[in-house]
Amino acid sequence: MSSEEIIFTIITEAGNAKGIAFEALGLAREGKFEEAEAKLKECNQFFHKAHDIQTELITKEAQGEKTEVGILMVHAQDHLATATLTKDLVTEMIKMQKEIHDLRKAGDC
């Protein structure tokens, strides 16, 4: 893969992960927790594709093969970082939605 292909693959996969994470949150807010969990698994698949590419780049650099760092690579890394944060926060928010749902169902809220 060329540098540009690598960069745009990271951007695409990370962007897909973020979007699907928010779809999962929307499903959880509707009380569709099984569907939300399935979406989180789908999110993780996209996230891991992007993360694996980044890991490969880091490994190559550790072995002495330098990667050109331009604004596009910085942009790709930013997408991956925000995908990481989004995935983690949405996972916790879905847990909170489930707790709220259970409390309401039990009449405690």
TORTIVO-182193 format. One record per atom (N, C-alpha, C, O): residue number from 1; residue in one letter; atom name; y, x, z. Coordinates in nm, 3 decimals, decimal comma. Atoms other than C-alpha are relative to their C-alpha. Layout:
N
num	residu	atome	north	east	up
NUM	a	CA	Y	X	Z
...
end
This chain:
109
num	residu	atome	north	east	up
1	m	N	-0,118	0,085	0,000
1	m	CA	0,000	0,000	0,000
1	m	C	0,124	0,089	0,000
1	m	O	0,128	0,193	0,066
2	s	N	-0,126	-0,074	0,000
2	s	CA	0,349	0,121	-0,073
2	s	C	0,075	-0,028	0,130
2	s	O	0,043	-0,121	0,203
3	s	N	-0,081	0,020	-0,121
3	s	CA	0,607	0,156	0,205
3	s	C	0,061	-0,139	0,003
3	s	O	0,062	-0,205	0,107
4	e	N	-0,061	0,133	0,005
4	e	CA	0,780	-0,161	0,088
4	e	C	-0,101	-0,109	0,027
4	e	O	-0,071	-0,207	0,096
5	e	N	0,105	0,100	-0,024
5	e	CA	0,453	-0,355	0,085
5	e	C	-0,038	-0,004	0,148
5	e	O	-0,059	-0,111	0,205
6	i	N	0,032	-0,007	-0,144
6	i	CA	0,375	-0,235	0,436
6	i	C	0,107	-0,071	0,080
6	i	O	0,078	-0,153	0,168
7	i	N	-0,113	0,059	-0,072
7	i	CA	0,720	-0,334	0,558
7	i	C	0,001	-0,151	-0,014
7	i	O	0,014	-0,223	0,085
8	f	N	-0,007	0,145	0,022
8	f	CA	0,715	-0,678	0,399
8	f	C	-0,123	-0,072	0,053
8	f	O	-0,116	-0,191	0,085
9	t	N	0,118	0,060	-0,062
9	t	CA	0,362	-0,741	0,524
9	t	C	0,023	-0,018	0,150
9	t	O	-0,010	-0,122	0,207
10	i	N	-0,033	0,013	-0,143
10	i	CA	0,475	-0,671	0,881
10	i	C	0,096	-0,116	0,021
10	i	O	0,076	-0,199	0,110
11	i	N	-0,099	0,107	-0,014
11	i	CA	0,775	-0,901	0,834
11	i	C	-0,064	-0,137	-0,020
11	i	O	-0,040	-0,230	0,057
12	t	N	0,064	0,128	0,032
12	t	CA	0,565	-1,178	0,680
12	t	C	-0,097	-0,044	0,110
12	t	O	-0,092	-0,158	0,156
13	e	N	0,101	0,035	-0,100
13	e	CA	0,280	-1,166	0,931
13	e	C	0,066	-0,031	0,135
13	e	O	0,027	-0,127	0,202
14	a	N	-0,071	0,025	-0,126
14	a	CA	0,515	-1,142	1,231
14	a	C	0,077	-0,132	-0,007
14	a	O	0,078	-0,209	0,089
15	g	N	-0,073	0,126	0,017
15	g	CA	0,728	-1,425	1,094
15	g	C	-0,093	-0,121	0,006
15	g	O	-0,060	-0,222	0,067
16	n	N	0,099	0,108	-0,007
16	n	CA	0,421	-1,641	1,045
16	n	C	-0,045	-0,023	0,144
16	n	O	-0,058	-0,137	0,189
17	a	N	0,041	0,012	-0,140
17	a	CA	0,312	-1,566	1,402
17	a	C	0,104	-0,075	0,082
17	a	O	0,070	-0,163	0,161
18	k	N	-0,108	0,068	-0,075
18	k	CA	0,651	-1,674	1,539
18	k	C	0,004	-0,148	-0,033
18	k	O	0,011	-0,232	0,057
19	g	N	-0,007	0,140	0,041
19	g	CA	0,658	-1,995	1,338
19	g	C	-0,115	-0,082	0,055
19	g	O	-0,095	-0,194	0,102
20	i	N	0,118	0,071	-0,049
20	i	CA	0,306	-2,093	1,436
20	i	C	0,005	-0,014	0,152
20	i	O	-0,041	-0,114	0,207
21	a	N	-0,015	0,010	-0,146
21	a	CA	0,379	-2,017	1,802
21	a	C	0,088	-0,119	0,036
21	a	O	0,058	-0,194	0,128
22	f	N	-0,087	0,113	-0,029
22	f	CA	0,664	-2,267	1,793
22	f	C	-0,066	-0,133	-0,037
22	f	O	-0,040	-0,235	0,027
23	e	N	0,077	0,121	0,030
23	e	CA	0,436	-2,521	1,623
23	e	C	-0,092	-0,033	0,118
23	e	O	-0,106	-0,149	0,156
24	a	N	0,088	0,021	-0,117
24	a	CA	0,196	-2,472	1,916
24	a	C	0,078	-0,060	0,115
24	a	O	0,030	-0,151	0,182
25	l	N	-0,083	0,053	-0,108
25	l	CA	0,476	-2,535	2,163
25	l	C	0,034	-0,147	-0,025
25	l	O	0,030	-0,228	0,067
26	g	N	-0,030	0,139	0,034
26	g	CA	0,573	-2,854	1,981
26	g	C	-0,119	-0,091	0,027
26	g	O	-0,103	-0,202	0,079
27	l	N	0,121	0,078	-0,026
27	l	CA	0,215	-2,977	1,999
27	l	C	-0,023	-0,018	0,150
27	l	O	-0,061	-0,126	0,195
28	a	N	0,016	0,010	-0,146
28	a	CA	0,201	-2,899	2,371
28	a	C	0,098	-0,100	0,059
28	a	O	0,063	-0,175	0,150
29	r	N	-0,099	0,095	-0,051
29	r	CA	0,519	-3,096	2,430
29	r	C	-0,041	-0,143	-0,029
29	r	O	0,000	-0,236	0,041
30	e	N	0,053	0,134	0,032
30	e	CA	0,342	-3,392	2,266
30	e	C	-0,128	-0,030	0,077
30	e	O	-0,187	-0,137	0,062
31	g	N	0,122	0,020	-0,077
31	g	CA	0,049	-3,347	2,504
31	g	C	-0,127	0,033	-0,076
31	g	O	-0,237	0,001	-0,030
32	k	N	0,114	-0,034	0,085
32	k	CA	-0,180	-3,216	2,228
32	k	C	-0,042	0,145	0,031
32	k	O	-0,021	0,235	-0,050
33	f	N	0,026	-0,135	-0,050
33	f	CA	-0,307	-2,917	2,425
33	f	C	-0,112	0,072	-0,073
33	f	O	-0,105	0,194	-0,091
34	e	N	0,108	-0,064	0,077
34	e	CA	-0,629	-2,852	2,232
34	e	C	0,053	0,049	-0,134
34	e	O	0,020	0,159	-0,178
35	e	N	-0,060	-0,040	0,127
35	e	CA	-0,433	-2,845	1,907
35	e	C	0,096	0,117	0,020
35	e	O	0,104	0,207	-0,064
36	a	N	-0,093	-0,110	-0,032
36	a	CA	-0,173	-2,620	2,069
36	a	C	-0,077	0,130	0,018
36	a	O	-0,035	0,235	-0,030
37	e	N	0,082	-0,120	-0,020
37	e	CA	-0,444	-2,376	2,177
37	e	C	-0,053	0,052	-0,133
37	e	O	-0,059	0,173	-0,155
38	a	N	0,047	-0,042	0,132
38	a	CA	-0,584	-2,372	1,823
38	a	C	0,113	0,069	-0,078
38	a	O	0,089	0,168	-0,147
39	k	N	-0,115	-0,062	0,066
39	k	CA	-0,235	-2,293	1,693
39	k	C	0,028	0,138	0,057
39	k	O	0,063	0,230	-0,016
40	l	N	-0,020	-0,132	-0,061
40	l	CA	-0,202	-2,009	1,943
40	l	C	-0,102	0,101	-0,052
40	l	O	-0,069	0,218	-0,073
41	k	N	0,101	-0,089	0,057
41	k	CA	-0,528	-1,863	1,812
41	k	C	0,040	0,041	-0,141
41	k	O	0,024	0,156	-0,180
42	e	N	-0,047	-0,030	0,136
42	e	CA	-0,389	-1,888	1,458
42	e	C	0,118	0,097	0,007
42	e	O	0,126	0,192	-0,072
43	c	N	-0,113	-0,089	-0,022
43	c	CA	-0,067	-1,725	1,579
43	c	C	-0,048	0,142	0,026
43	c	O	0,004	0,238	-0,030
44	n	N	0,053	-0,132	-0,035
44	n	CA	-0,267	-1,439	1,727
44	n	C	-0,059	0,072	-0,120
44	n	O	-0,050	0,195	-0,129
45	q	N	0,057	-0,062	0,120
45	q	CA	-0,444	-1,378	1,396
45	q	C	0,111	0,066	-0,083
45	q	O	0,096	0,179	-0,128
46	f	N	-0,112	-0,056	0,076
46	f	CA	-0,112	-1,328	1,216
46	f	C	0,063	0,117	0,076
46	f	O	0,094	0,221	0,017
47	f	N	-0,059	-0,105	-0,083
47	f	CA	0,028	-1,124	1,504
47	f	C	-0,082	0,128	-0,009
47	f	O	-0,026	0,236	-0,027
48	h	N	0,085	-0,119	0,000
48	h	CA	-0,271	-0,890	1,509
48	h	C	0,001	0,071	-0,135
48	h	O	-0,013	0,193	-0,140
49	k	N	-0,011	-0,065	0,131
49	k	CA	-0,243	-0,828	1,134
49	k	C	0,122	0,092	-0,003
49	k	O	0,114	0,206	-0,046
50	a	N	-0,124	-0,080	-0,003
50	a	CA	0,116	-0,709	1,180
50	a	C	-0,014	0,116	0,098
50	a	O	0,026	0,229	0,067
51	h	N	0,015	-0,103	-0,102
51	h	CA	0,032	-0,516	1,496
51	h	C	-0,095	0,110	-0,047
51	h	O	-0,071	0,228	-0,020
52	d	N	0,094	-0,099	0,051
52	d	CA	-0,264	-0,343	1,328
52	d	C	0,067	0,094	-0,099
52	d	O	0,040	0,215	-0,100
53	i	N	-0,074	-0,084	0,095
53	i	CA	-0,036	-0,219	1,050
53	i	C	0,089	0,097	0,075
53	i	O	0,095	0,215	0,042
54	q	N	-0,087	-0,087	-0,080
54	q	CA	0,210	-0,086	1,306
54	q	C	-0,083	0,109	0,068
54	q	O	-0,042	0,225	0,070
55	t	N	0,087	-0,098	-0,066
55	t	CA	-0,074	0,086	1,494
55	t	C	-0,046	0,107	-0,098
55	t	O	-0,052	0,225	-0,064
56	e	N	0,040	-0,096	0,104
56	e	CA	-0,190	0,248	1,171
56	e	C	0,115	0,097	-0,030
56	e	O	0,093	0,217	-0,045
57	l	N	-0,116	-0,086	0,023
57	l	CA	0,163	0,379	1,110
57	l	C	0,020	0,098	0,115
57	l	O	0,049	0,216	0,093
58	i	N	-0,015	-0,086	-0,117
58	i	CA	0,183	0,515	1,464
58	i	C	-0,107	0,109	0,002
58	i	O	-0,078	0,225	0,031
59	t	N	0,110	-0,095	0,004
59	t	CA	-0,157	0,682	1,430
59	t	C	0,026	0,108	-0,103
59	t	O	0,007	0,227	-0,076
60	k	N	-0,030	-0,097	0,106
60	k	CA	-0,058	0,847	1,102
60	k	C	0,112	0,095	0,042
60	k	O	0,106	0,215	0,017
61	e	N	-0,109	-0,086	-0,045
61	e	CA	0,265	0,972	1,254
61	e	C	-0,047	0,097	0,107
61	e	O	-0,005	0,213	0,108
62	a	N	0,054	-0,088	-0,104
62	a	CA	0,078	1,112	1,553
62	a	C	-0,085	0,112	-0,061
62	a	O	-0,099	0,219	-0,002
63	q	N	0,080	-0,100	0,071
63	q	CA	-0,141	1,299	1,303
63	q	C	0,086	0,089	-0,090
63	q	O	0,034	0,173	-0,163
64	g	N	-0,090	-0,086	0,075
64	g	CA	0,167	1,453	1,142
64	g	C	0,054	-0,060	-0,129
64	g	O	0,137	0,003	-0,196
65	e	N	-0,048	0,065	0,122
65	e	CA	0,225	1,209	0,854
65	e	C	0,121	-0,087	0,035
65	e	O	0,107	-0,193	0,095
66	k	N	-0,125	0,068	-0,035
66	k	CA	0,587	1,101	0,886
66	k	C	0,018	-0,127	-0,083
66	k	O	-0,020	-0,133	-0,200
67	t	N	-0,035	0,126	0,066
67	t	CA	0,700	0,748	0,800
67	t	C	0,151	-0,003	-0,015
67	t	O	0,226	0,023	0,079
68	e	N	-0,143	0,012	0,022
68	e	CA	1,039	0,700	0,642
68	e	C	0,051	-0,122	0,076
68	e	O	-0,003	-0,232	0,066
69	v	N	-0,055	0,108	-0,079
69	v	CA	1,251	0,491	0,874
69	v	C	0,136	-0,037	-0,058
69	v	O	0,235	0,034	-0,039
70	g	N	-0,123	0,054	0,053
70	g	CA	1,513	0,288	0,693
70	g	C	0,028	-0,134	0,065
70	g	O	-0,044	-0,178	0,154
71	i	N	-0,040	0,128	-0,059
71	i	CA	1,686	-0,038	0,771
71	i	C	-0,111	-0,105	-0,015
71	i	O	-0,127	-0,191	0,072
72	l	N	0,109	0,096	0,017
72	l	CA	1,389	-0,234	0,629
72	l	C	-0,110	0,020	0,104
72	l	O	-0,166	-0,076	0,156
73	m	N	0,102	-0,025	-0,102
73	m	CA	1,145	-0,063	0,865
73	m	C	0,050	-0,044	0,137
73	m	O	-0,026	-0,101	0,215
74	v	N	-0,057	0,046	-0,126
74	v	CA	1,378	-0,128	1,156
74	v	C	-0,007	-0,153	0,007
74	v	O	-0,041	-0,209	0,111
75	h	N	0,006	0,146	0,007
75	h	CA	1,396	-0,492	1,045
75	h	C	-0,143	-0,049	0,026
75	h	O	-0,164	-0,146	0,098
76	a	N	0,140	0,038	-0,020
76	a	CA	1,016	-0,511	1,031
76	a	C	-0,041	0,017	0,146
76	a	O	-0,110	-0,069	0,201
77	q	N	0,033	-0,023	-0,140
77	q	CA	0,983	-0,362	1,378
77	q	C	0,066	-0,104	0,090
77	q	O	0,008	-0,147	0,190
78	d	N	-0,069	0,105	-0,075
78	d	CA	1,239	-0,611	1,506
78	d	C	-0,077	-0,132	-0,009
78	d	O	-0,093	-0,202	0,091
79	h	N	0,080	0,121	0,015
79	h	CA	1,033	-0,897	1,363
79	h	C	-0,126	0,005	0,086
79	h	O	-0,163	-0,093	0,149
80	l	N	0,122	-0,012	-0,080
80	l	CA	0,720	-0,764	1,529
80	l	C	0,031	-0,010	0,149
80	l	O	-0,044	-0,073	0,224
81	a	N	-0,037	0,007	-0,142
81	a	CA	0,896	-0,719	1,863
81	a	C	0,031	-0,143	0,041
81	a	O	-0,011	-0,188	0,147
82	t	N	-0,032	0,138	-0,035
82	t	CA	1,033	-1,073	1,856
82	t	C	-0,123	-0,090	-0,009
82	t	O	-0,135	-0,187	0,066
83	a	N	0,126	0,076	0,005
83	a	CA	0,691	-1,206	1,751
83	a	C	-0,079	0,020	0,128
83	a	O	-0,140	-0,074	0,179
84	t	N	0,070	-0,029	-0,125
84	t	CA	0,542	-1,035	2,055
84	t	C	0,058	-0,083	0,114
84	t	O	-0,014	-0,149	0,188
85	l	N	-0,068	0,075	-0,106
85	l	CA	0,798	-1,188	2,286
85	l	C	-0,021	-0,150	-0,017
85	l	O	-0,049	-0,221	0,080
86	t	N	0,018	0,143	0,026
86	t	CA	0,773	-1,530	2,121
86	t	C	-0,140	-0,044	0,038
86	t	O	-0,157	-0,145	0,107
87	k	N	0,139	0,034	-0,028
87	k	CA	0,394	-1,534	2,143
87	k	C	-0,025	-0,006	0,151
87	k	O	-0,086	-0,100	0,201
88	d	N	0,022	-0,004	-0,144
88	d	CA	0,396	-1,435	2,510
88	d	C	0,075	-0,112	0,074
88	d	O	0,019	-0,177	0,162
89	l	N	-0,077	0,106	-0,065
89	l	CA	0,673	-1,676	2,612
89	l	C	-0,055	-0,138	-0,030
89	l	O	-0,065	-0,222	0,059
90	v	N	0,054	0,131	0,036
90	v	CA	0,527	-1,969	2,420
90	v	C	-0,132	-0,024	0,071
90	v	O	-0,160	-0,137	0,112
91	t	N	0,125	0,015	-0,074
91	t	CA	0,189	-1,905	2,580
91	t	C	0,027	-0,048	0,142
91	t	O	-0,040	-0,139	0,191
92	e	N	-0,036	0,041	-0,135
92	e	CA	0,349	-1,932	2,924
92	e	C	0,062	-0,140	0,002
92	e	O	0,036	-0,218	0,094
93	m	N	-0,063	0,133	0,005
93	m	CA	0,556	-2,236	2,823
93	m	C	-0,103	-0,110	-0,021
93	m	O	-0,088	-0,220	0,032
94	i	N	0,106	0,098	0,019
94	i	CA	0,243	-2,415	2,706
94	i	C	-0,074	-0,024	0,132
94	i	O	-0,109	-0,137	0,164
95	k	N	0,062	0,018	-0,133
95	k	CA	0,085	-2,350	3,046
95	k	C	0,088	-0,089	0,088
95	k	O	0,037	-0,175	0,160
96	m	N	-0,092	0,082	-0,080
96	m	CA	0,395	-2,499	3,208
96	m	C	-0,003	-0,145	-0,048
96	m	O	0,000	-0,237	0,034
97	q	N	0,007	0,136	0,054
97	q	CA	0,381	-2,801	2,976
97	q	C	-0,127	-0,070	0,049
97	q	O	-0,125	-0,188	0,082
98	k	N	0,127	0,056	-0,047
98	k	CA	0,017	-2,853	3,077
98	k	C	0,011	-0,037	0,148
98	k	O	-0,035	-0,143	0,189
99	e	N	-0,019	0,030	-0,141
99	e	CA	0,109	-2,833	3,447
99	e	C	0,087	-0,124	0,019
99	e	O	0,056	-0,210	0,102
100	i	N	-0,090	0,118	-0,007
100	i	CA	0,393	-3,085	3,397
100	i	C	-0,078	-0,125	-0,039
100	i	O	-0,069	-0,228	0,028
101	h	N	0,079	0,113	0,046
101	h	CA	0,159	-3,313	3,205
101	h	C	-0,098	-0,045	0,107
101	h	O	-0,112	-0,164	0,133
102	d	N	0,098	0,033	-0,104
102	d	CA	-0,106	-3,295	3,478
102	d	C	0,067	-0,062	0,123
102	d	O	0,014	-0,155	0,182
103	l	N	-0,074	0,057	-0,114
103	l	CA	0,151	-3,362	3,752
103	l	C	0,043	-0,145	-0,029
103	l	O	0,031	-0,233	0,056
104	r	N	-0,041	0,137	0,038
104	r	CA	0,285	-3,666	3,565
104	r	C	-0,119	-0,093	-0,001
104	r	O	-0,110	-0,208	0,044
105	k	N	0,122	0,081	0,007
105	k	CA	-0,066	-3,791	3,507
105	k	C	-0,049	-0,036	0,140
105	k	O	-0,099	-0,146	0,163
106	a	N	0,043	0,023	-0,138
106	a	CA	-0,143	-3,757	3,878
106	a	C	0,103	-0,079	0,079
106	a	O	0,076	-0,120	0,192
107	g	N	-0,104	0,075	-0,068
107	g	CA	0,181	-3,934	3,967
107	g	C	0,081	0,081	0,098
107	g	O	0,155	0,026	0,179
108	d	N	-0,074	-0,088	-0,091
108	d	CA	0,322	-3,633	4,150
108	d	C	0,137	0,038	-0,051
108	d	O	0,209	0,113	0,015
109	c	N	-0,128	-0,040	0,057
109	c	CA	0,624	-3,604	3,927
109	c	C	0,073	-0,120	-0,057
109	c	O	0,183	-0,106	-0,110
end
